[in-house]
Amino acid sequence: MSSFSKGISRCFGVITITTGTAGMAVLVVTLLLAGCNNSSQAAPGASNGAFTPSVVITPQATLTPAPTPIQEIISTDVVSTDVVVTPTATPEPDTTPPMDLNPMPVRKCSGCLNILLLGLDQRPNENPNLAQTDTMVILSLNMTTHMAGMLSMPRDLFVPMPNSDKLGRINTAMAIGGPRYAMQTVEYNTGIQTQHYIRVNFNAVSALVDLVGGIDVNVDQDINDPTYPDMNYGYDPFVISKGMHHMDGATALKYARTRHGASDFYRMRRQQQIMLALRDRVLSTNAIPQLLPKAPQIFSTLSSSIATDLSLTDIINLISFAKDITPDKITRLSVDEHATQDWITNEGADVLVPLRDRISALAAQLYNQTPTVLKVAIENGSSTRGLAESTQAFLQSKGYTVVGVMDSQAQYTNTVIYDYSGSSQFAQNLALTIGLPKTVVTTTVGTNDVDVLVALGEDYRPKQ
């Protein structure tokens, strides 16, 4: 019996199938979140003769890698890929918005394996290598703590592109240089290294939902989207009411993709909702043992809809690990309105500029590390009563920690932001958030009970 079949038999009994990597990869996202869920299976590393999974962190997929004990694979640092991809096309050029263009420092995580999920906005007969991404999610598995997390990124995130002096939307990285370049772009702008990728198109998402018999989703508001795009650049109106719905694949795809009445931030939350609904469906119906024998048929149907650098052995090892991940151990995060700043390019395009201190905090949360929380105080030196309090409420709505407000004994003509933290990027991002240029930031040597002091002057006009 092959190592693939042996691994399956440990989770689900004796099942013998033969298929390709893509055939199994169409299931991998659900399997990573659902696992075997078989309490009788021995834990990794048990000495009772059970299948011992290994977590293979390799830049290049291998169809028959040699099994390696899990203790030998997990290093103290995340392993970076050796592949360096140079863009084959030029990202859209634009005037540089106020942001740091250098790569973010890589955040270390002992025992973490990260996979980049790329959902393509691919139309019929379109080359998948030229399609932009509609969805980008980092799936992180910590083999030491048995925790998992997902971090979604908006497609309009406007970022510096690796190996280039240009800026572009992050969703163009896939079309510029393929999955590896998308991985490099994510690392450059988040500090999170990913070791593997899974690339799917709309057909794969819809088919996976149908394969498990549909999913149950609680829709939190009425949706009426008359301009939902069809596959031929026209419209296919989408309407659904608030409440619990059992969705087939086509409905689930529309629910995940619609931008009705909201931004990409809501789309990202719905996409995570679909992924977890898939997980719940698989566990509640014990669907995995029923789906695995159908893998050859799945491969035949969807081989053109999915691609991954995970080998069969990688996938089986991850399934074995994921059996211990319970819902309370899955962290759901998004690069949302608290971690971005609205920006309009010279061409008039609405994009999102990343606030890197917030991105860094999200990376820490993804790894279940304690992020550094910087404290802000506000002093009102203007003649406008209540200006400090209203600015406090605005900053808190954007995720800042404001620990105090006060009225100044003196009146200020100009607004100044005093940085005591040594993190000028944080103070400059705060300035942008309240509609001020980063030139109002003054780095101050010395100690203070707060990290940043915002001294509001007569020139300050609250951002609407």
RODO-2510 file (C-alpha; in nm, 4 decimals, decimal comma):
residues 464
     n   res          X          Y          Z
     1     m     0,0000     0,0000     0,0000
     2     s     0,1331     0,3480    -0,0859
     3     s     0,2190     0,6023     0,1831
     4     f    -0,0811     0,8018     0,0587
     5     s    -0,3211     0,5095     0,1125
     6     k    -0,1619     0,4219     0,4464
     7     g    -0,2139     0,7775     0,5663
     8     i    -0,5763     0,7730     0,4583
     9     s    -0,6421     0,4340     0,6186
    10     r    -0,5180     0,5598     0,9542
    11     c    -0,7806     0,8377     0,9471
    12     f    -1,0749     0,6736     0,7766
    13     g    -1,0254     0,2961     0,7524
    14     v    -0,9038     0,1035     0,4510
    15     i    -0,9505     0,3165     0,1390
    16     t    -0,7337     0,2617    -0,1656
    17     i    -0,7313     0,5325    -0,4349
    18     t    -0,4900     0,6670    -0,6904
    19     t    -0,4997     1,0247    -0,8109
    20     g    -0,2894     1,3316    -0,8833
    21     t    -0,1831     1,6168    -0,6605
    22     a    -0,4335     1,8604    -0,8081
    23     g    -0,7161     1,6167    -0,7416
    24     m    -0,6382     1,6189    -0,3721
    25     a    -0,5503     1,9859    -0,3559
    26     v    -0,9088     2,0820    -0,4391
    27     l    -0,9935     1,9461    -0,0928
    28     v    -0,6936     2,0726     0,0987
    29     v    -0,8294     2,4020     0,2327
    30     t    -1,1280     2,2265     0,3847
    31     l    -0,9121     1,9410     0,5100
    32     l    -0,6659     2,1764     0,6753
    33     l    -0,9470     2,3365     0,8710
    34     a    -1,1437     2,0169     0,9302
    35     g    -0,8845     1,7429     0,9747
    36     c    -0,9606     1,3754     1,0325
    37     n    -1,1668     1,4375     1,3464
    38     n    -1,1036     1,0777     1,4463
    39     s    -1,0427     1,0539     1,8192
    40     s    -0,9113     0,7004     1,7910
    41     q    -0,6108     0,8051     1,5827
    42     a    -0,2809     0,8360     1,7638
    43     a    -0,1265     1,1797     1,7916
    44     p     0,1767     1,2660     1,5767
    45     g     0,4864     1,1009     1,7145
    46     a     0,2985     0,8277     1,9052
    47     s     0,4832     0,4997     1,9466
    48     n     0,1959     0,2590     1,8755
    49     g     0,2891     0,2025     1,5131
    50     a     0,0420     0,4573     1,3759
    51     f     0,1183     0,6652     1,0692
    52     t     0,3601     0,9428     1,1669
    53     p     0,2980     1,2616     0,9689
    54     s     0,5740     1,4956     0,8674
    55     v     0,5319     1,8553     0,7710
    56     v     0,7298     1,9092     0,4551
    57     i     0,8448     2,2674     0,4065
    58     t     1,0017     2,2594     0,0627
    59     p     1,0153     2,5306    -0,2033
    60     q     0,9704     2,2758    -0,4826
    61     a     0,6988     2,0104    -0,4748
    62     t     0,8175     1,6489    -0,4887
    63     l     0,5821     1,3656    -0,5751
    64     t     0,7572     1,1121    -0,3526
    65     p     0,9481     1,2918    -0,0759
    66     a     1,1185     1,0864     0,1896
    67     p     0,9228     1,0934     0,5154
    68     t     1,0874     1,2979     0,7885
    69     p     1,0003     1,2964     1,1591
    70     i     0,8091     1,6091     1,2566
    71     q     1,0669     1,7028     1,5222
    72     e     1,3394     1,7230     1,2570
    73     i     1,1344     1,9422     1,0259
    74     i     1,0259     2,2128     1,2681
    75     s     1,3053     2,4675     1,3064
    76     t     1,3155     2,7750     1,5239
    77     d     1,2717     3,0014     1,2237
    78     v     1,0346     2,9955     0,9305
    79     v     1,2196     2,8723     0,6242
    80     s     1,2263     3,1104     0,3291
    81     t     1,1924     2,9855    -0,0269
    82     d     1,5055     2,9879    -0,2374
    83     v     1,3233     3,0964    -0,5496
    84     v     1,3605     3,4642    -0,6431
    85     v     1,1101     3,5722    -0,9058
    86     t     1,1656     3,8794    -1,1184
    87     p     0,8489     4,0334    -1,2617
    88     t     0,7805     3,9546    -1,6245
    89     a     0,5503     4,2542    -1,6556
    90     t     0,5480     4,6058    -1,5112
    91     p     0,3004     4,6843    -1,2304
    92     e     0,0779     4,9850    -1,2783
    93     p     0,2901     5,2968    -1,2112
    94     d     0,1748     5,5788    -0,9886
    95     t     0,2874     5,8632    -0,7669
    96     t     0,4229     5,7316    -0,4398
    97     p     0,1766     5,7723    -0,1522
    98     p     0,3194     5,8374     0,1956
    99     m     0,4398     5,4903     0,2891
   100     d     0,7565     5,2984     0,3641
   101     l     0,8793     5,1357     0,0426
   102     n     1,1314     4,9027     0,2083
   103     p     1,0514     4,5367     0,2746
   104     m     0,8952     4,4691     0,6128
   105     p     1,1118     4,2764     0,8600
   106     v     1,0339     3,9058     0,8536
   107     r     0,8454     3,7952     1,1641
   108     k     0,9804     3,4701     1,3033
   109     c     0,7496     3,1937     1,4187
   110     s     0,8815     2,8677     1,5585
   111     g     0,6942     2,5731     1,4135
   112     c     0,4774     2,7707     1,1698
   113     l     0,3840     2,6535     0,8215
   114     n     0,2188     2,9184     0,6031
   115     i     0,0224     2,8576     0,2835
   116     l    -0,0956     3,1347     0,0486
   117     l    -0,4455     3,0741    -0,0876
   118     l    -0,4975     3,2522    -0,4202
   119     g    -0,8523     3,2772    -0,5562
   120     l    -0,8365     3,3788    -0,9227
   121     d    -1,0687     3,6194    -1,1007
   122     q    -1,0401     3,3983    -1,4094
   123     r    -1,2891     3,4137    -1,6954
   124     p    -1,3614     3,1415    -1,9545
   125     n    -1,0653     3,0711    -2,1852
   126     e    -0,8442     3,3114    -1,9880
   127     n    -0,4904     3,1979    -1,9089
   128     p    -0,4775     3,1448    -1,5284
   129     n    -0,1202     3,2769    -1,5262
   130     l    -0,2483     3,6130    -1,6502
   131     a    -0,5485     3,6402    -1,4174
   132     q    -0,5568     3,8717    -1,1182
   133     t    -0,6533     3,7428    -0,7752
   134     d    -0,9971     3,8037    -0,6297
   135     t    -0,8957     3,6517    -0,2953
   136     m    -0,5657     3,6352    -0,1046
   137     v    -0,5601     3,4555     0,2305
   138     i    -0,2618     3,3418     0,4369
   139     l    -0,3346     3,0120     0,6135
   140     s    -0,0973     2,9621     0,9068
   141     l    -0,0544     2,6340     1,0946
   142     n     0,1560     2,6215     1,4096
   143     m     0,2834     2,2659     1,4497
   144     t     0,4068     2,3365     1,8022
   145     t     0,0980     2,4959     1,9603
   146     h    -0,1608     2,3224     1,7368
   147     m    -0,3120     2,6613     1,6531
   148     a    -0,4236     2,7927     1,3144
   149     g    -0,5029     3,1305     1,1656
   150     m    -0,6164     3,3004     0,8484
   151     l    -0,5273     3,6525     0,7382
   152     s    -0,7171     3,8021     0,4431
   153     m    -0,5843     4,0872     0,2311
   154     p    -0,7969     4,3285     0,0240
   155     r    -0,7333     4,3190    -0,3475
   156     d    -0,7059     4,7009    -0,3632
   157     l    -0,4094     4,7097    -0,1217
   158     f    -0,1595     4,9427    -0,2924
   159     v     0,1930     4,8229    -0,2217
   160     p     0,5540     4,8348    -0,3431
   161     m     0,6291     4,5394    -0,5680
   162     p     0,9448     4,3292    -0,5068
   163     n     1,2323     4,3576    -0,7548
   164     s     1,0686     4,6675    -0,8989
   165     d     1,0561     5,0414    -0,8359
   166     k     0,6817     5,0490    -0,9028
   167     l     0,3690     5,0352    -0,6896
   168     g     0,0633     4,8277    -0,7712
   169     r    -0,2448     4,6633    -0,6316
   170     i    -0,1515     4,3451    -0,4503
   171     n    -0,3995     4,1488    -0,6618
   172     t    -0,1829     4,2093    -0,9711
   173     a     0,1168     4,0168    -0,8313
   174     m    -0,0119     3,6806    -0,9528
   175     a    -0,0512     3,8080    -1,3107
   176     i     0,2909     3,9764    -1,2999
   177     g     0,5058     3,6834    -1,1891
   178     g     0,2920     3,3832    -1,0945
   179     p     0,2301     3,2256    -0,7517
   180     r     0,5910     3,2573    -0,6365
   181     y     0,5924     3,6296    -0,7081
   182     a     0,2614     3,6642    -0,5237
   183     m     0,4267     3,4901    -0,2252
   184     q     0,7206     3,7299    -0,2426
   185     t     0,4870     4,0314    -0,2632
   186     v     0,2976     3,9168     0,0448
   187     e     0,6230     3,8660     0,2373
   188     y     0,7590     4,2058     0,1261
   189     n     0,4505     4,3858     0,2555
   190     t     0,3548     4,1825     0,5643
   191     g     0,6765     4,0235     0,6893
   192     i     0,5034     3,6837     0,6690
   193     q     0,6863     3,4145     0,4734
   194     t     0,4724     3,1536     0,2997
   195     q     0,6191     2,8170     0,2040
   196     h     0,3438     2,6861    -0,0247
   197     y     0,0515     2,8076    -0,2324
   198     i    -0,2874     2,6826    -0,3479
   199     r    -0,4371     2,8544    -0,6520
   200     v    -0,8071     2,8019    -0,7298
   201     n    -1,0580     2,9620    -0,9642
   202     f    -1,4331     3,0124    -0,9317
   203     n    -1,5152     2,6654    -1,0653
   204     a    -1,3185     2,4955    -0,7873
   205     v    -1,4908     2,6941    -0,5114
   206     s    -1,8394     2,6264    -0,6456
   207     a    -1,7670     2,2568    -0,7062
   208     l    -1,6222     2,2029    -0,3571
   209     v    -1,9365     2,3428    -0,1928
   210     d    -2,1545     2,1185    -0,4105
   211     l    -1,9386     1,8138    -0,3344
   212     v    -2,0188     1,8410     0,0376
   213     g    -2,3897     1,8897    -0,0310
   214     g    -2,3988     2,2656     0,0210
   215     i    -2,3229     2,4771     0,3278
   216     d    -2,5257     2,6612     0,5932
   217     v    -2,4508     3,0334     0,6174
   218     n    -2,6033     3,3055     0,8353
   219     v    -2,6428     3,6159     0,6166
   220     d    -2,6264     3,9220     0,8422
   221     q    -2,8005     4,1682     0,6090
   222     d    -3,0218     4,1766     0,2990
   223     i    -2,8196     4,1827    -0,0230
   224     n    -2,9476     4,3121    -0,3569
   225     d    -2,6666     4,3398    -0,6090
   226     p    -2,8020     4,4148    -0,9588
   227     t    -2,4504     4,4585    -1,0991
   228     y    -2,2954     4,1329    -0,9808
   229     p    -2,0552     4,0390    -1,2651
   230     d    -2,1137     3,7296    -1,4747
   231     m    -1,8392     3,5285    -1,6433
   232     n    -1,8633     3,7228    -1,9706
   233     y    -1,8152     4,0761    -1,8337
   234     g    -2,1909     4,1343    -1,8068
   235     y    -2,4260     4,1265    -1,5081
   236     d    -2,5934     3,8436    -1,3161
   237     p    -2,8033     4,0072    -1,0400
   238     f    -2,7687     3,8524    -0,6933
   239     v    -3,0396     3,8841    -0,4269
   240     i    -3,0480     3,7138    -0,0865
   241     s    -3,2329     3,7975     0,2343
   242     k    -3,0989     3,8266     0,5874
   243     g    -3,1035     3,5034     0,7864
   244     m    -2,9849     3,1421     0,7701
   245     h    -2,9504     2,9918     0,4217
   246     h    -2,8434     2,6539     0,2848
   247     m    -2,6281     2,7535    -0,0136
   248     d    -2,5246     2,5550    -0,3176
   249     g    -2,1914     2,6241    -0,4850
   250     a    -2,3145     2,8979    -0,7186
   251     t    -2,4896     3,0870    -0,4375
   252     a    -2,1930     3,0540    -0,1997
   253     l    -1,9606     3,1931    -0,4682
   254     k    -2,1847     3,4936    -0,5278
   255     y    -2,2180     3,5567    -0,1547
   256     a    -1,8389     3,5524    -0,1168
   257     r    -1,7731     3,7800    -0,4141
   258     t    -2,0496     4,0436    -0,4068
   259     r    -1,9461     4,3979    -0,3162
   260     h    -2,3042     4,5127    -0,2571
   261     g    -2,3270     4,8106    -0,0243
   262     a    -1,9839     4,7551     0,1257
   263     s    -1,6126     4,7406     0,0648
   264     d    -1,3593     4,4652     0,0216
   265     f    -1,3443     4,4387     0,3995
   266     y    -1,6915     4,2836     0,4142
   267     r    -1,6089     4,0570     0,1226
   268     m    -1,3066     3,9221     0,3108
   269     r    -1,5199     3,8456     0,6154
   270     r    -1,7768     3,6649     0,4010
   271     q    -1,5032     3,4638     0,2326
   272     q    -1,3728     3,3496     0,5701
   273     q    -1,7320     3,2712     0,6681
   274     i    -1,7630     3,0437     0,3624
   275     m    -1,4376     2,8645     0,4475
   276     l    -1,5475     2,7954     0,8046
   277     a    -1,8951     2,6912     0,6876
   278     l    -1,7238     2,4346     0,4635
   279     r    -1,5304     2,3100     0,7643
   280     d    -1,8466     2,2794     0,9728
   281     r    -2,0256     2,0960     0,6921
   282     v    -1,7460     1,8437     0,6510
   283     l    -1,7280     1,7696     1,0236
   284     s    -2,1028     1,7528     1,0792
   285     t    -2,1669     1,5156     0,7885
   286     n    -1,8444     1,3125     0,8084
   287     a    -1,7965     1,4002     0,4435
   288     i    -1,4219     1,3436     0,4094
   289     p    -1,4350     0,9613     0,3924
   290     q    -1,7047     0,9910     0,1263
   291     l    -1,5090     1,2451    -0,0788
   292     l    -1,1690     1,0748    -0,0799
   293     p    -1,2715     0,7755    -0,2963
   294     k    -1,4057     1,0281    -0,5477
   295     a    -1,0686     1,2003    -0,5789
   296     p    -0,9960     1,0652    -0,9299
   297     q    -1,3298     1,1993    -1,0513
   298     i    -1,2618     1,5319    -0,8799
   299     f    -0,9207     1,5480    -1,0425
   300     s    -1,0654     1,4785    -1,3856
   301     t    -1,3304     1,7476    -1,3449
   302     l    -1,1241     2,0199    -1,1806
   303     s    -0,7649     1,9629    -1,2898
   304     s    -0,7718     2,2911    -1,4815
   305     s    -0,9244     2,4820    -1,1906
   306     i    -0,6595     2,4315    -0,9235
   307     a    -0,2813     2,4318    -0,8903
   308     t    -0,0504     2,3852    -0,5922
   309     d     0,3096     2,3072    -0,5060
   310     l     0,1979     2,0754    -0,2247
   311     s     0,2714     1,7100    -0,2889
   312     l     0,0378     1,4260    -0,1954
   313     t     0,2560     1,3484     0,1030
   314     d     0,2416     1,7134     0,2122
   315     i    -0,1371     1,7094     0,1963
   316     i    -0,1793     1,3853     0,3892
   317     n     0,0601     1,5046     0,6573
   318     l    -0,1343     1,8284     0,6924
   319     i    -0,4634     1,6401     0,7185
   320     s    -0,3190     1,4309     0,9987
   321     f    -0,2053     1,7424     1,1810
   322     a    -0,5292     1,9338     1,1310
   323     k    -0,7382     1,6749     1,3146
   324     d    -0,6461     1,8406     1,6455
   325     i    -0,7428     2,1956     1,5437
   326     t    -1,0718     2,2925     1,7081
   327     p    -1,2712     2,6073     1,6177
   328     d    -1,1487     2,7956     1,9243
   329     k    -0,7915     2,7495     1,7986
   330     i    -0,8550     2,9215     1,4630
   331     t    -0,7776     3,2963     1,4536
   332     r    -0,9642     3,4990     1,1883
   333     l    -0,7960     3,8239     1,0828
   334     s    -0,8206     4,0758     0,7991
   335     v    -0,6159     4,3677     0,6729
   336     d    -0,9217     4,5883     0,7122
   337     e    -1,0157     4,9530     0,7642
   338     h    -0,8106     4,9625     1,0849
   339     a    -0,4916     4,8646     0,8997
   340     t    -0,5284     5,0722     0,5829
   341     q    -0,5670     5,4311     0,4701
   342     d    -0,7862     5,5414     0,1765
   343     w    -0,5867     5,6895    -0,1107
   344     i    -0,6700     5,8229    -0,4571
   345     t    -0,4063     5,7745    -0,7260
   346     n    -0,3213     6,0351    -0,9895
   347     e    -0,5418     5,8405    -1,2295
   348     g    -0,8356     5,8736    -0,9904
   349     a    -0,8365     5,5105    -0,8719
   350     d    -0,9468     5,4378    -0,5155
   351     v    -0,6874     5,2204    -0,3418
   352     l    -0,5836     5,1293     0,0124
   353     v    -0,2447     5,2256     0,1555
   354     p    -0,1237     4,9787     0,4220
   355     l    -0,0468     5,1039     0,7711
   356     r     0,2574     4,8935     0,8426
   357     d     0,2511     4,9105     1,2198
   358     r    -0,0999     4,7628     1,2036
   359     i     0,0101     4,4996     0,9540
   360     s     0,2885     4,4013     1,1924
   361     a     0,0385     4,3714     1,4778
   362     l    -0,1845     4,1483     1,2625
   363     a     0,1138     3,9248     1,1816
   364     a     0,1791     3,8906     1,5541
   365     q    -0,1847     3,7961     1,6136
   366     l    -0,1719     3,5427     1,3303
   367     y     0,1135     3,3715     1,5122
   368     n    -0,0627     3,4160     1,8503
   369     q     0,2187     3,6414     1,9615
   370     t     0,1538     3,9486     2,1757
   371     p     0,1620     4,2598     1,9558
   372     t     0,3171     4,5817     2,0818
   373     v     0,0411     4,8279     2,1714
   374     l     0,1457     5,1936     2,1467
   375     k    -0,0397     5,4471     2,3630
   376     v    -0,1708     5,7808     2,2369
   377     a    -0,2726     6,0952     2,4258
   378     i    -0,4489     6,4000     2,2795
   379     e    -0,4147     6,7614     2,3940
   380     n    -0,6560     7,0277     2,2688
   381     g    -0,4717     7,3541     2,2081
   382     s    -0,7456     7,5008     1,9896
   383     s    -1,0468     7,7160     2,0776
   384     t    -1,2878     7,4401     1,9670
   385     r    -1,4473     7,2790     2,2698
   386     g    -1,4563     6,8976     2,2730
   387     l    -1,2082     6,8629     1,9848
   388     a    -0,9827     6,6262     2,1804
   389     e    -1,2763     6,4031     2,2746
   390     s    -1,4099     6,3811     1,9181
   391     t    -1,0598     6,3059     1,7873
   392     q    -1,0241     6,0360     2,0529
   393     a    -1,3486     5,8713     1,9414
   394     f    -1,2364     5,8825     1,5773
   395     l    -0,8945     5,7310     1,6488
   396     q    -1,0440     5,4604     1,8688
   397     s    -1,2832     5,3691     1,5860
   398     k    -0,9715     5,3153     1,3726
   399     g    -0,8155     5,0838     1,6299
   400     y    -0,5789     5,3222     1,8089
   401     t    -0,5336     5,3017     2,1868
   402     v    -0,6020     5,6489     2,3264
   403     v    -0,5265     5,6563     2,6983
   404     g    -0,6077     6,0193     2,7760
   405     v    -0,7345     6,3578     2,6552
   406     m    -0,6783     6,7026     2,8038
   407     d    -0,7220     7,0731     2,7354
   408     s    -0,4026     7,2728     2,7007
   409     q    -0,3359     7,5808     2,9137
   410     a    -0,1940     7,7496     2,6031
   411     q    -0,3346     7,7927     2,2534
   412     y    -0,1557     7,6366     1,9540
   413     t    -0,1626     7,7755     1,6030
   414     n    -0,0402     7,4574     1,4353
   415     t    -0,1020     7,0918     1,5131
   416     v     0,2042     6,8896     1,6126
   417     i     0,2360     6,5155     1,6769
   418     y     0,5155     6,4333     1,9209
   419     d     0,6689     6,0875     1,8802
   420     y     0,8270     5,9454     2,1964
   421     s     0,8206     5,5828     2,0755
   422     g     1,1047     5,5876     1,8244
   423     s     0,8586     5,4396     1,5718
   424     s     0,8125     5,7305     1,3353
   425     q     0,6087     5,5079     1,1025
   426     f     0,3387     5,4690     1,3686
   427     a     0,3179     5,8432     1,4286
   428     q     0,3144     5,9181     1,0551
   429     n     0,0355     5,6637     1,0000
   430     l    -0,1630     5,8295     1,2787
   431     a    -0,1155     6,1674     1,1091
   432     l    -0,2500     6,0253     0,7824
   433     t    -0,5442     5,8706     0,9655
   434     i    -0,6608     6,2106     1,0961
   435     g    -0,5969     6,3802     0,7626
   436     l    -0,2626     6,5483     0,8323
   437     p     0,0678     6,5282     0,6421
   438     k     0,3457     6,3256     0,7997
   439     t     0,5524     6,6455     0,8293
   440     v     0,3567     6,7360     1,1457
   441     v     0,5399     6,4543     1,3278
   442     t     0,8287     6,5572     1,5517
   443     t     1,0554     6,2935     1,7028
   444     t     1,1196     6,3790     2,0665
   445     v     1,4094     6,2466     2,2702
   446     g     1,3215     6,1505     2,6240
   447     t     1,0654     5,9493     2,8131
   448     n     0,6921     5,9936     2,8476
   449     d     0,3989     5,7972     2,9844
   450     v     0,2611     5,7757     2,6297
   451     d     0,4206     5,6849     2,2980
   452     v     0,2598     5,9611     2,0920
   453     l     0,1117     6,2978     2,1948
   454     v    -0,1229     6,4714     1,9500
   455     a    -0,1285     6,8462     2,0207
   456     l    -0,4242     6,9896     1,8278
   457     g    -0,3918     7,3458     1,7007
   458     e    -0,6260     7,6023     1,5436
   459     d    -0,5369     7,4681     1,1983
   460     y    -0,6833     7,1233     1,2686
   461     r    -1,0020     7,0302     1,0879
   462     p    -1,1500     6,6929     1,1917
   463     k    -1,1560     6,4354     0,9146
   464     q    -1,5069     6,3537     0,8020
***
